[in-house]
Amino acid sequence: MTTKTTAQADAVWEAIDDQRARTADLLEQLTDEQWEHPSLCEGWTVRHVAAHLTLQQQHVGDAVAFIAGHPRMLRSLTLNATIHDSALIVARELTSEQIVARIRSMIGSRRHNVGVTPLETLTDILVHSQDLAVPIGLDLPMEPTAGRMAATRRWDTRGSWLDKVFRRIPLEGHRLRATDTDWTRGEGLEVAGPIGAILLLLTGRAVALEQLTGPGVDSLCPVVSRSA
């Protein structure tokens, strides 16, 4: 492994740890009502999203053990169904305090789910922390460097199997430009704003349009509304 590659890996894991710590801090402050509030993920509460974040270190053996303990998971025939059902199970089995403790316990570890890279782990914690914070009106700033790494990975994996877990917003004919870090992708009508909002757009969150400006936003709004 080269020094550059090691430095890049360190930067990704440092960003993951930072976001995990800040997400756990936020979750500790929530009331019972906020835990049960709908998140940005359709059909998921804040509790469901937080429970999902405890499942970022599943190797093959862990997945097999989880399924063995919950055989009805075998009925989850798609990746999205598996993700959904596993989060609901954990949300029922763990208290709020246990969910927070599990997220904190992952800080410093470099384990990640089988079949994905640490950049998917980073994207997961960055985006889902917004999924739970935004609808309950709490501010959880996204560090621009972390957002840039995740947005680059999302842009580079468009059309791959990794893209299938996200709602697709057609971005052809648009130029995405971050205003808080050096990041630009695409060609066409400009869509500009914080890299965190761009990452939310790249992962299918329509709420991101509220933070973005430019002629491209006007062209995207009708498309997003029709696909909602």
C-alpha positions as CSV (number, residue, x, y, z in Angstrom):
1,M,0.0,0.0,0.0
2,T,1.4,3.4,-1.0
3,T,1.7,6.3,1.4
4,K,-0.8,8.2,-0.6
5,T,-3.3,5.3,-0.5
6,T,-2.7,5.0,3.3
7,A,-3.3,8.7,3.8
8,Q,-6.5,8.5,1.7
9,A,-7.8,5.6,3.8
10,D,-6.9,7.4,7.0
11,A,-8.9,10.4,5.9
12,V,-12.0,8.4,5.1
13,W,-11.9,6.6,8.4
14,E,-11.3,9.8,10.3
15,A,-14.3,11.3,8.6
16,I,-16.4,8.3,9.5
17,D,-15.4,8.4,13.1
18,D,-16.1,12.1,13.3
19,Q,-19.6,11.7,11.9
20,R,-20.4,8.7,14.1
21,A,-19.4,10.7,17.2
22,R,-21.5,13.7,16.2
23,T,-24.5,11.5,15.2
24,A,-24.3,9.7,18.6
25,D,-24.1,13.1,20.4
26,L,-27.2,14.2,18.5
27,L,-29.2,11.0,19.2
28,E,-28.5,11.3,22.9
29,Q,-30.4,14.5,23.0
30,L,-33.6,13.3,21.4
31,T,-36.9,13.0,23.2
32,D,-39.0,9.8,22.9
33,E,-41.2,11.7,20.4
34,Q,-38.2,12.6,18.2
35,W,-37.0,9.0,18.1
36,E,-40.4,8.0,16.6
37,H,-40.6,11.0,14.2
38,P,-40.6,10.1,10.5
39,S,-37.2,10.4,8.9
40,L,-36.4,11.4,5.3
41,C,-36.4,7.7,4.4
42,E,-39.9,6.8,3.4
43,G,-41.5,4.5,5.9
44,W,-38.6,4.8,8.4
45,T,-38.6,6.6,11.7
46,V,-35.6,8.3,13.2
47,R,-35.2,5.1,15.3
48,H,-35.2,2.9,12.2
49,V,-32.4,5.0,10.6
50,A,-30.3,5.0,13.8
51,A,-30.8,1.3,14.1
52,H,-29.6,0.9,10.5
53,L,-26.4,2.7,11.4
54,T,-25.5,0.0,13.9
55,L,-25.2,-2.4,11.0
56,Q,-22.2,-1.0,9.2
57,Q,-19.7,-3.8,10.1
58,Q,-21.4,-6.9,8.8
59,H,-18.9,-9.5,7.5
60,V,-20.2,-12.8,6.0
61,G,-20.3,-14.5,9.4
62,D,-22.2,-11.7,11.0
63,A,-24.8,-11.7,8.2
64,V,-25.2,-15.4,8.5
65,A,-25.6,-15.2,12.3
66,F,-28.1,-12.4,11.9
67,I,-30.2,-14.4,9.5
68,A,-30.0,-17.5,11.6
69,G,-31.4,-15.6,14.5
70,H,-34.1,-14.0,12.4
71,P,-35.0,-16.6,9.7
72,R,-37.8,-14.5,8.3
73,M,-35.1,-12.3,6.8
74,L,-34.9,-15.0,4.1
75,R,-38.1,-13.6,2.7
76,S,-36.2,-10.3,1.9
77,L,-35.5,-11.0,-1.7
78,T,-33.9,-7.7,-2.7
79,L,-31.0,-5.6,-1.3
80,N,-33.4,-2.8,-0.3
81,A,-35.8,-5.2,1.4
82,T,-32.9,-6.7,3.3
83,I,-31.7,-3.3,4.5
84,H,-35.2,-2.3,5.4
85,D,-36.1,-5.5,7.3
86,S,-32.8,-5.7,9.2
87,A,-33.2,-2.1,10.4
88,L,-36.7,-2.7,11.7
89,I,-35.6,-5.8,13.6
90,V,-32.7,-4.0,15.3
91,A,-35.0,-1.0,16.1
92,R,-37.4,-3.3,17.9
93,E,-34.7,-5.2,19.8
94,L,-32.5,-2.4,21.1
95,T,-33.3,0.5,23.4
96,S,-32.4,4.1,22.3
97,E,-29.4,4.0,24.7
98,Q,-28.2,0.7,23.2
99,I,-28.4,2.0,19.7
100,V,-26.3,5.1,20.6
101,A,-23.8,2.9,22.4
102,R,-23.4,0.6,19.4
103,I,-22.8,3.6,17.1
104,R,-20.2,4.9,19.6
105,S,-18.6,1.5,19.9
106,M,-17.7,1.5,16.2
107,I,-15.6,4.6,16.5
108,G,-11.9,3.7,15.8
109,S,-12.8,0.4,14.1
110,R,-12.1,-0.1,10.4
111,R,-14.5,-3.0,9.8
112,H,-17.1,-2.4,7.1
113,N,-19.8,-4.4,5.5
114,V,-18.8,-7.1,3.1
115,G,-19.0,-6.2,-0.6
116,V,-18.6,-2.4,-0.2
117,T,-15.7,-0.1,0.4
118,P,-15.1,2.4,3.4
119,L,-16.4,5.1,1.0
120,E,-19.9,3.5,1.1
121,T,-19.6,3.4,4.9
122,L,-18.8,7.1,4.8
123,T,-21.7,7.9,2.5
124,D,-24.1,5.8,4.7
125,I,-23.3,7.7,7.9
126,L,-23.2,11.1,6.3
127,V,-26.5,10.8,4.4
128,H,-28.4,8.9,7.1
129,S,-27.4,11.3,9.8
130,Q,-29.1,14.0,7.7
131,D,-32.1,11.7,7.2
132,L,-32.7,11.7,10.9
133,A,-31.6,15.3,11.8
134,V,-33.4,17.3,9.1
135,P,-37.0,16.3,9.6
136,I,-36.8,17.0,13.4
137,G,-35.3,20.4,12.7
138,L,-31.9,19.8,14.2
139,D,-28.6,21.0,12.6
140,L,-25.9,18.4,12.0
141,P,-23.3,20.1,9.8
142,M,-21.5,18.0,7.2
143,E,-17.8,18.5,7.1
144,P,-17.1,19.6,3.5
145,T,-14.0,17.3,2.9
146,A,-16.0,14.3,4.0
147,G,-18.9,15.4,1.8
148,R,-16.6,15.8,-1.2
149,M,-15.2,12.3,-0.8
150,A,-18.6,10.7,-0.6
151,A,-20.0,12.8,-3.4
152,T,-17.1,11.8,-5.7
153,R,-17.7,8.2,-4.9
154,R,-21.5,8.5,-5.6
155,W,-20.8,10.3,-8.9
156,D,-18.2,7.7,-10.0
157,T,-20.5,4.7,-9.2
158,R,-23.6,6.0,-11.0
159,G,-25.2,3.1,-13.0
160,S,-23.4,0.4,-10.9
161,W,-25.2,-2.0,-8.5
162,L,-24.3,0.4,-5.7
163,D,-26.6,2.9,-7.3
164,K,-29.6,0.7,-6.9
165,V,-30.2,1.4,-3.2
166,F,-30.9,5.1,-4.0
167,R,-33.9,6.8,-5.5
168,R,-32.7,8.1,-8.9
169,I,-32.9,11.7,-9.7
170,P,-31.9,12.3,-13.4
171,L,-29.0,14.7,-13.4
172,E,-28.0,14.5,-17.1
173,G,-27.7,17.9,-18.6
174,H,-26.8,19.5,-15.2
175,R,-23.5,20.8,-13.8
176,L,-23.2,20.3,-10.0
177,R,-21.0,22.8,-8.2
178,A,-20.2,22.9,-4.5
179,T,-19.9,26.3,-3.0
180,D,-18.0,25.3,0.2
181,T,-15.3,23.0,-1.3
182,D,-13.6,22.5,-4.7
183,W,-15.9,20.0,-6.4
184,T,-17.7,20.2,-9.8
185,R,-19.2,17.4,-11.9
186,G,-21.3,17.2,-15.0
187,E,-22.1,19.7,-17.8
188,G,-25.2,21.8,-18.5
189,L,-27.5,23.8,-16.3
190,E,-25.8,24.7,-13.0
191,V,-27.0,23.4,-9.7
192,A,-24.9,25.0,-6.9
193,G,-24.8,24.8,-3.1
194,P,-23.1,23.1,-0.1
195,I,-21.5,19.8,-0.9
196,G,-23.8,18.2,1.8
197,A,-26.8,19.2,-0.2
198,I,-25.3,17.9,-3.4
199,L,-24.6,14.6,-1.7
200,L,-28.2,14.4,-0.6
201,L,-29.3,15.1,-4.2
202,L,-26.9,12.4,-5.5
203,T,-28.5,9.9,-3.1
204,G,-32.1,10.8,-4.1
205,R,-33.1,13.2,-1.4
206,A,-35.5,15.8,-2.9
207,V,-35.2,18.0,0.2
208,A,-31.7,18.9,-1.0
209,L,-33.2,21.2,-3.6
210,E,-34.2,23.7,-0.9
211,Q,-30.5,24.3,-0.3
212,L,-29.4,24.6,-3.9
213,T,-29.6,27.4,-6.4
214,G,-29.1,27.9,-10.1
215,P,-31.1,27.4,-13.3
216,G,-30.7,23.7,-13.0
217,V,-32.8,23.6,-9.8
218,D,-35.8,25.0,-11.7
219,S,-35.5,22.2,-14.3
220,L,-35.1,19.5,-11.6
221,C,-38.0,20.5,-9.4
222,P,-40.8,19.3,-11.8
223,V,-38.9,16.0,-12.4
224,V,-38.5,15.4,-8.7
225,S,-42.1,16.2,-8.0
226,R,-43.3,13.7,-10.6
227,S,-41.1,10.9,-9.3
228,A,-41.9,11.5,-5.6
